[in-house]
């Protein structure tokens, strides 16, 4: 019996589809598996890439958690100061998972040139600031040197520079709003030492980064008065838990908010990507499974006589079903191989060459980001293989209905 099954396997597994009726069906099934894994991998990689890139950019501008005065009214402009000398600064001694704590202060103003003007928020930072985001998206120039006694250099976005028709090392005049300590507007001149383009239009169109001491002078604050603290976490995944821990460790006069709480609509929007990805995965596995069922049925019906002969020689239904299921699995693996090869090639091309661009006004990024996780790739391949194989078990029972007397009669 083993010899007969060996012959059957060779007949089915050899180069047997070229001239058979099942040849186009087999090709369609393999193509369906390949297309399914291509679409699933691209959907997962781009969905995760957008989520990670958007949240990393927001953390770069605002930190994962902001600590401000309880009376600050959640404004982007620092109108109420707090004391820099806090128990948790420069480090939270009893909270793990914190990468950096940095001070900041914001001031609303207007940049003017001879022909144009633009409203901005001057974000003052200090030597403890994490410049990772801006170094990544720096178009030209350098980061402001905050180790000098007084720094008049500022970092502006490509958006603002283009609107005001400025260029690197130009001097720009800034007019700032009145403060509680002064009824007059303040005039200052700053030098553009760096130009960045993060692709996050909401911040690029209004943010100017410079020395926090400039904001302190404008607000008539002392060197220990600041607008607040930004906390950078080591991992975004536990931001809610860390946000609660931070809130419980600060004084009653201070308030803390995570970027999830500050920008709920943005994070609700990017969470929808997960639902879309799961929907795509479900549809692709279903389509691939249906095509494999069709291919298996065609293979079985095309070899009815062979099945009858094997049964007449003593082969069991289970052993014959295994032959067809093993060969169907081979077709699935072949489709997975080509699907992974093509999809990973597309993803690596996009990752390194940025072929596909997006509208930053809508997606907060200029190019489609991809996040390639080999864990996701492995799970998708195993899941597709297992689900497709399970969907083939029921239609393989048609073999039990084939009677040797009937099938061999027409051989």
C-alpha positions as CSV (number, residue, x, y, z in Angstrom):
1,X,0.0,0.0,0.0
2,X,2.9,2.4,0.7
3,X,4.2,1.8,-2.8
4,X,0.8,2.7,-4.3
5,X,0.6,5.9,-2.3
6,X,4.2,6.8,-3.2
7,X,3.2,6.5,-6.9
8,X,0.1,8.6,-6.3
9,X,2.2,11.3,-4.6
10,X,4.6,11.3,-7.5
11,X,1.8,11.6,-10.0
12,X,0.3,14.6,-8.1
13,X,3.4,16.3,-6.9
14,X,5.5,16.0,-10.1
15,X,5.4,18.3,-13.1
16,X,1.9,17.2,-13.8
17,X,-0.1,20.4,-14.2
18,X,1.3,21.7,-17.4
19,X,-1.0,19.8,-19.7
20,X,-3.8,18.9,-17.3
21,X,-7.2,20.5,-17.0
22,X,-6.3,21.7,-13.5
23,X,-3.3,23.7,-14.7
24,X,-5.0,27.1,-14.9
25,X,-6.9,26.5,-11.6
26,X,-3.7,25.6,-9.8
27,X,-2.0,28.8,-11.2
28,X,-5.0,30.9,-10.0
29,X,-4.9,29.3,-6.5
30,X,-1.1,30.0,-6.2
31,X,-1.6,33.5,-7.4
32,X,-4.5,34.1,-4.9
33,X,-2.3,33.0,-2.1
34,X,0.6,35.2,-3.3
35,X,-1.7,38.2,-3.7
36,X,-3.3,37.6,-0.4
37,X,0.0,37.6,1.5
38,X,1.2,40.6,-0.5
39,X,-1.8,42.7,0.4
40,X,-1.8,41.5,4.0
41,X,1.9,42.3,4.6
42,X,1.7,45.7,2.9
43,X,-1.5,46.6,4.9
44,X,0.2,45.6,8.2
45,X,3.5,47.2,7.5
46,X,2.0,50.5,6.3
47,X,-0.7,50.6,9.0
48,X,1.9,50.1,11.7
49,X,4.3,52.5,10.0
50,X,1.8,55.3,10.0
51,X,0.9,54.7,13.7
52,X,4.5,54.6,14.9
53,X,5.6,57.6,12.8
54,X,2.7,59.8,13.8
55,X,2.9,59.1,17.5
56,X,6.7,59.5,17.4
57,X,6.4,62.9,15.7
58,X,3.8,64.0,18.3
59,X,6.1,62.9,21.1
60,X,9.0,64.8,19.5
61,X,7.0,68.0,19.5
62,X,5.0,67.6,22.8
63,X,6.6,64.8,24.8
64,X,4.7,61.7,25.8
65,X,3.4,63.4,29.0
66,X,3.3,67.2,29.7
67,X,3.4,68.6,33.3
68,X,2.1,72.2,33.5
69,X,0.4,74.5,36.1
70,X,-3.1,73.4,37.0
71,X,-4.4,76.9,36.0
72,X,-2.8,76.9,32.6
73,X,-6.1,76.2,30.9
74,X,-4.5,73.6,28.5
75,X,-3.2,76.4,26.3
76,X,-0.2,76.0,24.0
77,X,1.0,79.4,25.2
78,X,2.7,79.4,28.7
79,X,0.8,82.1,30.6
80,X,1.3,80.7,34.1
81,X,4.8,79.7,35.2
82,X,5.8,76.9,37.6
83,X,9.0,76.4,39.6
84,X,11.7,74.4,37.8
85,X,12.9,73.0,41.2
86,X,10.7,70.0,41.6
87,X,11.3,66.7,43.3
88,X,10.9,64.8,40.0
89,X,13.3,66.9,38.0
90,X,15.7,66.0,36.4
91,X,14.6,62.4,37.1
92,X,11.6,60.5,38.6
93,X,13.4,58.4,41.2
94,X,10.5,56.0,41.8
95,X,9.1,55.6,38.2
96,X,10.8,53.3,35.7
97,X,10.6,53.5,32.0
98,X,11.3,57.3,31.7
99,X,13.9,58.2,29.1
100,X,14.1,62.0,29.6
101,X,12.5,65.0,31.4
102,X,12.9,68.4,29.7
103,X,11.8,71.9,30.5
104,X,10.0,74.2,28.1
105,X,8.0,77.4,27.9
106,X,5.9,78.7,25.0
107,X,5.2,82.2,23.8
108,X,2.8,83.4,21.1
109,X,4.0,85.9,18.5
110,X,4.2,87.0,14.9
111,X,7.1,86.8,12.6
112,X,7.5,89.8,10.2
113,X,9.4,90.4,7.0
114,X,9.1,93.4,4.6
115,X,6.3,91.8,2.7
116,X,4.8,89.0,4.9
117,X,3.9,88.0,8.4
118,X,3.2,84.7,10.0
119,X,1.7,83.7,13.5
120,X,4.0,81.4,15.4
121,X,4.4,79.8,18.8
122,X,8.0,80.3,20.1
123,X,8.9,77.1,22.0
124,X,11.8,77.7,24.3
125,X,13.8,74.7,25.4
126,X,17.0,74.1,27.3
127,X,20.1,72.0,27.2
128,X,18.2,68.9,28.4
129,X,16.0,68.9,25.3
130,X,15.9,65.7,23.2
131,X,16.6,66.9,19.6
132,X,16.1,63.4,18.0
133,X,13.0,64.4,16.0
134,X,14.5,67.6,14.6
135,X,17.8,66.0,13.7
136,X,16.0,63.4,11.7
137,X,14.0,66.0,9.7
138,X,16.6,68.8,9.5
139,X,16.6,70.1,6.0
140,X,19.6,72.5,6.3
141,X,21.5,74.2,9.0
142,X,22.1,73.1,12.6
143,X,20.4,72.7,15.9
144,X,20.5,75.9,18.0
145,X,23.5,75.9,20.4
146,X,21.9,76.4,23.8
147,X,25.2,76.2,25.8
148,X,26.0,79.9,25.0
149,X,25.3,82.7,27.4
150,X,22.5,83.9,25.0
151,X,21.3,82.2,21.9
152,X,19.4,84.2,19.2
153,X,19.4,81.3,16.8
154,X,16.1,79.6,16.1
155,X,14.8,76.5,14.3
156,X,12.0,77.1,11.8
157,X,10.0,74.7,9.6
158,X,10.3,74.6,5.8
159,X,6.6,75.7,5.7
160,X,7.2,78.9,7.6
161,X,10.4,79.7,5.8
162,X,8.7,79.3,2.4
163,X,5.8,81.5,3.4
164,X,8.0,84.3,4.6
165,X,10.5,83.8,1.7
166,X,13.4,83.3,4.1
167,X,16.5,81.3,3.8
168,X,19.2,79.9,6.2
169,X,21.0,82.5,8.3
170,X,18.4,85.2,7.6
171,X,17.4,87.5,10.4
172,X,13.7,87.7,11.1
173,X,11.8,90.2,13.4
174,X,9.4,88.8,15.9
175,X,6.6,90.6,17.7
176,X,5.3,89.0,20.9
177,X,2.0,89.3,22.7
178,X,1.5,91.4,25.9
179,X,2.0,89.7,29.2
180,X,0.5,90.2,32.6
181,X,3.7,92.0,33.7
182,X,3.8,94.3,30.7
183,X,1.2,96.1,28.6
184,X,3.5,96.5,25.7
185,X,4.3,94.2,22.9
186,X,7.9,93.0,22.7
187,X,10.1,93.2,19.6
188,X,13.0,90.7,19.0
189,X,15.3,89.7,16.1
190,X,16.3,86.1,15.6
191,X,18.6,84.3,13.2
192,X,17.4,81.2,11.3
193,X,20.1,78.7,12.1
194,X,18.2,75.5,11.1
195,X,15.3,74.5,8.8
196,X,13.3,71.4,9.4
197,X,10.4,69.6,7.7
198,X,8.7,67.0,9.8
199,X,5.7,66.7,7.5
200,X,3.4,67.2,10.5
201,X,1.5,70.3,9.1
202,X,-0.3,71.1,12.3
203,X,3.0,71.8,14.1
204,X,5.2,72.8,11.1
205,X,3.0,75.8,10.2
206,X,3.4,77.4,13.6
207,X,6.3,76.1,15.6
208,X,9.6,78.0,16.2
209,X,12.2,76.4,18.5
210,X,14.7,78.4,20.4
211,X,16.2,79.2,23.8
212,X,13.9,79.0,26.8
213,X,15.8,82.0,28.3
214,X,14.4,84.2,25.5
215,X,10.8,83.2,26.6
216,X,11.7,83.9,30.2
217,X,12.9,87.4,29.3
218,X,9.8,88.1,27.3
219,X,7.5,86.9,30.1
220,X,9.6,88.7,32.8
221,X,10.3,85.4,34.5
222,X,13.2,84.4,36.6
223,X,15.6,81.6,35.5
224,X,13.7,79.1,37.7
225,X,10.3,79.9,36.2
226,X,9.3,77.7,33.3
227,X,6.1,76.8,31.4
228,X,6.3,73.1,32.2
229,X,8.0,69.7,31.8
230,X,7.8,67.2,28.9
231,X,8.4,63.6,29.9
232,X,9.8,61.2,27.2
233,X,9.0,57.5,27.9
234,X,11.1,54.6,26.8
235,X,8.1,52.9,25.3
236,X,4.8,54.3,24.0
237,X,2.9,51.0,24.7
238,X,2.5,51.8,28.4
239,X,1.8,55.5,28.1
240,X,-1.5,55.4,29.9
241,X,-0.1,53.5,33.0
242,X,2.9,55.8,33.1
243,X,0.7,58.9,32.8
244,X,-1.3,57.8,35.8
245,X,1.9,57.1,37.8
246,X,3.3,60.6,36.9
247,X,0.0,62.3,37.9
248,X,0.1,60.6,41.3
249,X,3.7,61.7,41.9
250,X,3.4,65.4,41.2
251,X,2.0,68.1,43.6
252,X,-1.6,69.1,43.7
253,X,-0.9,72.5,42.0
254,X,0.4,70.7,38.9
255,X,-1.5,68.8,36.2
256,X,-0.2,66.2,33.8
257,X,-1.7,65.0,30.5
258,X,-0.6,62.4,28.0
259,X,-0.6,63.2,24.3
260,X,-3.5,60.6,24.1
261,X,-5.5,63.0,26.2
262,X,-4.3,66.2,24.5
263,X,-5.0,64.9,20.9
264,X,-7.7,62.3,21.3
265,X,-9.0,62.7,17.7
266,X,-5.7,62.0,16.1
267,X,-5.1,58.8,18.1
268,X,-8.7,57.6,17.6
269,X,-8.1,58.1,13.9
270,X,-4.9,56.1,13.8
271,X,-6.5,53.3,15.9
272,X,-8.9,52.8,13.0
273,X,-6.0,51.4,11.0
274,X,-6.1,48.3,13.2
275,X,-9.7,47.6,12.3
276,X,-9.0,48.1,8.6
277,X,-6.0,45.8,8.7
278,X,-7.9,43.0,10.4
279,X,-10.7,43.4,7.9
280,X,-8.2,43.1,5.0
281,X,-6.6,40.1,6.6
282,X,-9.9,38.3,7.0
283,X,-11.0,39.0,3.4
284,X,-7.7,37.9,1.9
285,X,-7.5,34.6,3.9
286,X,-11.1,33.9,2.9
287,X,-10.5,34.6,-0.8
288,X,-7.3,32.5,-0.8
289,X,-9.0,29.7,1.0
290,X,-11.9,29.6,-1.5
291,X,-9.4,29.4,-4.3
292,X,-7.5,26.6,-2.7
293,X,-10.8,24.7,-2.1
294,X,-11.6,25.1,-5.8
295,X,-8.1,23.8,-6.8
296,X,-8.4,20.8,-4.4
297,X,-11.8,19.8,-5.8
298,X,-10.5,20.1,-9.3
299,X,-7.4,17.9,-8.4
300,X,-9.7,15.3,-6.9
301,X,-12.2,15.2,-9.7
302,X,-9.4,15.0,-12.3
303,X,-8.0,11.9,-10.6
304,X,-11.2,10.0,-9.7
305,X,-9.9,6.9,-11.6
306,X,-6.6,7.0,-9.7
307,X,-8.4,7.2,-6.4
308,X,-10.6,4.3,-7.3
309,X,-7.5,2.2,-8.2
310,X,-5.8,3.0,-4.9
311,X,-8.9,2.1,-3.0
312,X,-9.1,-1.2,-4.9
313,X,-5.5,-1.9,-3.9
314,X,-6.4,-1.4,-0.3
315,X,-5.6,2.3,0.4
316,X,-7.8,3.9,3.1
317,X,-9.7,7.2,2.6
318,X,-7.6,8.9,5.2
319,X,-4.3,8.0,3.5
320,X,-5.6,9.2,0.1
321,X,-6.9,12.4,1.6
322,X,-3.5,13.0,3.1
323,X,-1.9,12.8,-0.3
324,X,-4.1,15.6,-1.7
325,X,-3.9,17.7,1.5
326,X,-0.1,17.5,1.5
327,X,0.1,18.6,-2.1
328,X,-2.4,21.4,-1.5
329,X,-0.1,22.5,1.3
330,X,2.8,22.5,-1.2
331,X,0.8,24.9,-3.4
332,X,0.0,27.1,-0.4
333,X,3.7,27.3,0.5
334,X,4.6,28.1,-3.1
335,X,2.2,31.0,-3.1
336,X,3.5,32.2,0.3
337,X,7.1,32.1,-1.0
338,X,6.3,34.3,-4.0
339,X,4.0,36.5,-2.0
340,X,6.6,37.2,0.7
341,X,9.3,37.8,-1.9
342,X,7.3,40.3,-3.9
343,X,5.8,42.1,-0.8
344,X,9.1,42.4,1.0
345,X,10.7,43.8,-2.1
346,X,8.0,46.4,-2.4
347,X,8.3,47.4,1.3
348,X,12.1,47.7,1.2
349,X,11.9,49.8,-1.9
350,X,9.4,52.1,-0.2
351,X,11.4,52.2,3.0
352,X,14.7,53.2,1.3
353,X,13.5,55.2,-1.7
354,X,10.3,56.8,-0.5
355,X,8.4,56.1,-3.8
356,X,4.9,56.7,-2.5
357,X,4.2,60.1,-1.2
358,X,1.2,61.3,0.9
359,X,-0.5,64.6,1.7
360,X,0.8,65.8,5.1
361,X,-2.4,67.9,5.6
362,X,-4.3,64.6,5.7
363,X,-1.9,61.9,6.9
364,X,0.7,64.0,8.9
365,X,3.5,62.5,6.9
366,X,5.0,63.3,3.5
367,X,5.9,59.7,2.5
368,X,4.2,56.4,3.2
369,X,6.1,54.9,6.2
370,X,6.6,51.2,6.6
371,X,7.3,49.2,9.7
372,X,8.7,45.8,8.9
373,X,8.4,43.3,11.8
374,X,9.5,39.8,11.2
375,X,7.2,38.7,14.0
376,X,4.2,40.0,12.1
377,X,5.5,38.4,8.9
378,X,6.0,35.0,10.6
379,X,2.5,35.1,12.2
380,X,0.8,36.1,9.0
381,X,2.5,33.3,7.1
382,X,1.7,30.7,9.7
383,X,-1.9,31.9,10.1
384,X,-2.5,31.9,6.3
385,X,-1.0,28.4,6.0
386,X,-3.0,27.0,9.0
387,X,-6.3,28.6,8.0
388,X,-6.1,27.6,4.4
389,X,-5.2,24.0,5.4
390,X,-8.1,23.8,7.8
391,X,-10.5,25.1,5.1
392,X,-9.3,22.2,2.9
393,X,-10.2,19.4,5.3
394,X,-13.9,19.4,4.8
395,X,-13.9,19.4,0.9
396,X,-11.3,16.6,1.0
397,X,-14.1,14.3,2.4
398,X,-15.4,14.0,-1.2
399,X,-12.8,11.3,-1.6
400,X,-14.8,9.1,0.8
401,X,-17.7,9.3,-1.7
402,X,-15.8,7.9,-4.6
403,X,-16.5,4.2,-5.1
404,X,-13.8,2.0,-6.8
405,X,-16.5,0.1,-8.9
406,X,-17.9,3.2,-10.4
407,X,-14.6,5.2,-10.9
408,X,-12.6,2.3,-12.4
409,X,-15.4,1.4,-14.9
410,X,-14.7,4.5,-16.9
411,X,-10.9,4.4,-16.6
